[in-house]
């Protein structure tokens, strides 16, 4: 992803119908800073971008709440926290979820020392750097920008966002399609002389008729293509579904039930449970540990070779008491 281009188009979309000169004056610049930003000659920091959003009538706190999909239920994202500078460090730290500086450096190409200074608030990343870091942490840079502006206003990225939304719809309507698209990555499927109907069904333990349904759904969503011999993923990506809270909850329940059904059928799994009583502060620490686990899991998945197993990690952490 071209993060400099994404930054420029985001800034242009934030400006809306205002002229560059008018926005620059509104931001109290004597020069036409909006022109420099949108032309890629210079870039603001992420905090300054939040200020631009506010100057154009947007609420950065509300936008970030929409991005996380939880209504802003994070300690650092309270209604009283209105300082854009104060949002950047906790935002990046939240998204980082325990990933090491070395790993973030590997994903972004940035120095781990520079990333460390950004995360500590010693220095601020410029907008393209911040977007690259957000993508490295969450694979959701486009979602992040879309929480502030209409993705259709991003000429170079509107099509990519439409593909992402189509993939989400497929996930909402037929959750098991996410399993099938990853099965197409397996070396065992790639070793076939061509697509064999029923092979995936047998491999994944589903009815043969469902295999064709899932494949056609993935084709319609643009997630796979047929090259004349076999089906190939067009772009395997993490499909984040938190934007629709109700549908996201249904998906979580679906895969939790899938795990239960497979356990009951005798599938071997690394599973367990722990019922406990802790302080509210320690419960928050455990929630952070849960998020860190999934981030570390994605790190392993991203670099894993060869591709031999489709796995399901389904864990639940919830408070059983009301308060």
N, C-alpha and C positions, 0 to 999 in steps of 0.2 A: 504494500500500500504506500502511495506517495503522500507522506504526512505533511509535507510542505504545501502541496496542492490542496489537500483536505483542509489545512489551516486557512489558506487564502480563501477558499470557497465558503468556509464557515463564516469567516469575518464578513465576506460580501453578503451572505444571507442574513446575518445579524443587522447589517446596515439597512436592509429593506429598501424602501423608496426614497430614503434620505439621500442627499448628495454626499459625496465624500467630504467635501468642504464643510458641510453642515454638521456632519458627525464629528469631524475633527475639532470643530469649534465647541461642540457640545461636551467633548472630552477635555476641553481647555488646552488644546494644542494650538500653537500659532502656525505651525506647518500643516500641510495636508498629509497627516500621518496615515489616514485611512487608505490613501492611494499607495503609500509605501507598503502597507500590510497586504493589501489585496493583490499587488503586483509581485509579491514575493521578495521585495528588496529589503524588508525588515519584518520582524514578527514581535508581537507583544508577548508578555508572559501569560501563563494560564490565569493568574489572578487578575491581570489587566483585562483579559478577555471576559472574565466574569463581570468586571466593571462596565465593559462595553455592552454586555447583555443587559445589565441593569439600566444603562443609559438609554437603551432602546425599548424599555418597558418590560423586560423579562425579569423574573425572580430566580436567581441562581440556586437558591436553597430549594425552591419548589422543583426546578428542573432536575437537580441532583436526586431529589426524592423520587421523581418519576424514573430516573435512570436505574436506581437500585430496586425499584418496583415494590418497595415496602412502606411507602408513604413517608419516608424520611425517619424511620424508627431507628436512628443511630444516635448515640450520645453526642457526637460531634456535629450532628446536623440538626440542631435544635432551632426552634423559631427565633431564638434570641441571637443566633450566630449569623450576623449579616455582613461581617467583614470579609470581602472576597479573598484577601490575603490569608485570612485565618482558615479558609476552606481547603486550600491546596494541600498542605502537608497531611492533615488527617485523611483527605480523600485518597491520596496516593498510598498512604500507609494502609488504609482499609483495603484497597484493591490489591496491594502487594501480598497480603495474607501470609506473611512469613517466608515468602520466597527469598532466597539469599541474594545479596548484591551481585555475587559472581554470576548466578544464573540469570538475573535481569540484564547484566552486562552482555552475557552470551546472546540473549534474545534480541537485544536492541543494538548492539555494537557500541554502546556508550561505555565510558570508563565507570567502573564500580565506585570509584571515588567521587565522580560527578554525581552519580545516582544517590550515593550516600548523603551528599550535601543537599540535594533536592529533598530527600526524605526527611532530613533533619531540619529543614527550613533555613539552612545557612545561605543558600542561593536559590533562585527560582528558575525552573526550566522555561525556555521559550515554547511557544504553543506547539510547533511541530514535534519538539522533544517530549512534551507532556503527552501528546496524542500517541506517540510511539510507545511511551512507557505504559499508558493505559491499555493499549493493544497487547503489549507483552504480558501485562498482569492478568487481563481479563478476556482478551479477544473480542472486546466490545467497543472499540473506538468509534465505529459508525453509530452504534446505539447511543454512545455518549453525546455525540454531536446532534443526533436526532432528537435528543431530549430537550434541545434548545431551539432547533429550527426544523422546518419541514424538509425531509430528505430530498423531496422533489426539487428544492432550490439549490441542490448541489449537483451541477451538471455532470461532473466526472464520476459521481458516486451513486446517483439515483438508481441506475440499473442494478448495481451491486446490492443496494439496500432492498430493492424489490425482490431480488433472488433470496435474500435473507428472510424476508417476510414470507415468501412462498414456502421456504423450508420450515418456518415456524408453523404455518398452517398445516403442513403435512404432519408435523410432530403432534399438533393438537388433535387432528382428526384421526390419525392412525399412528399412535405412539411407537408401535413395533417397527415401523418403517425406519426408525433411527438405528435399530439393530441390523436390519437388512443392508442398509447402505454401508455399514462398517464391515459386514460379512463379505461384501464385494472387494474389500481391500485385502482379504486374506490370501496368502500365498497358495493355499489349496485351490481356491477358485481361479486364480491367475494361471495355475498349472494345467487347467482343463484345456483341451483343444478348441473348445467353444462353449458357449452357454448350454447347460444341460438342465432343462426344466425338472424341478424336483430336487436338484442337488442342494440348493440353499434350504429348502424346506426340511430335508432330512438332516442337514447339518445343524439347523437351529431348533428342530423339534416342533415344527408347525405344520399345518395342513398344506398340501401342495397347491390347492386353489388360492390360499392366502398369499403364497409366494408371488403369483402373478399380479394380485391386487396391489401388493406393496411396491413391486417394480413399476407398475404403471403410475402409481401415485408419485413415486420418486422421479420418474420421467417428466410428469406434468409439472412438478415443482422445480425442475431444472437441476436437481441434485445428482442425477446420473445421466449417462447417454449410452446408446448402443452403437458400437463401432463396426457392426456387421458380423462380429464374431461373439463378443461378450459385452456385458454391461460394465461400465466404468464410472466411478465417482467423478463428477466434474470438478468439485472442490469440496473436499471433506472439511467441514468447519464446525466449531462448537455452536450449536443452535441455542442461544439463550432465550428462555421463555418467560422471564420474570415480568415482562411488560404487561401481560394479562394475568393478573393475580389469580383469578378463579381458574383459568385454564392451566396455569402453572401448578396450582394445588392438585388439580385432577391428574396431571402428568406424574407428579411425585407419588400420588396414591397408586397410579397404574403400575409404576415400576416397583414400588414397595410390594404390591400384590403379586407382581411377576416373580419377585424374589421369594416370596412366601410359597407360591405355587411350585416353583422349582425345588425349594427345600423339601416340601412335602412329597415331591416325586422321587426324592432320594439323591438329588444332585449334591455333590460335595461342595462345601463352601466354607470360607473363613468367616464365621459368624459368631455372634455372642450378644449378650445384653448385660446391662448394669443398671439397677435401680438404686438411686442414691438421694441423699439430702445434703445440700450445700448452702452456703451463703449466696445472696444475689450477686455479689461481686464475683465469686468463683464460678457461678453459672455463666456469667458473661465471658469469663476466661475460657470456659469449655466451649462456648459458642465460637469464640475466635479460633480455638484449636480445630473445631469442625471445619471452618472455612479454610484454614491453613491446610488441612488434610486434602481437600479437594483440589486446591491449587497445586500442591506437591504431586498429586496424582496426575493432573494434566501435564505437568512437567515431564514425568516419566513417559506418559503416553506419546507426547510430541516427539520424543527422540528414540522410541522403541523400534528395533529391527531384529529379526524379520517379523512379519505380521502373521501370527499363527492362531491367536485366540481373540474372540469377541467377549469382553467381560462386562459385568454389571456391578457397579458399586452403589449400593443403596443403603444409606444410614439415616437414622432418625434421632434427633435430639429434641425433646419437648419437655416443658414443665407440666407435671401432672396435677399441680395444685392451682387453684384460682386465687388471684390477688390483683 
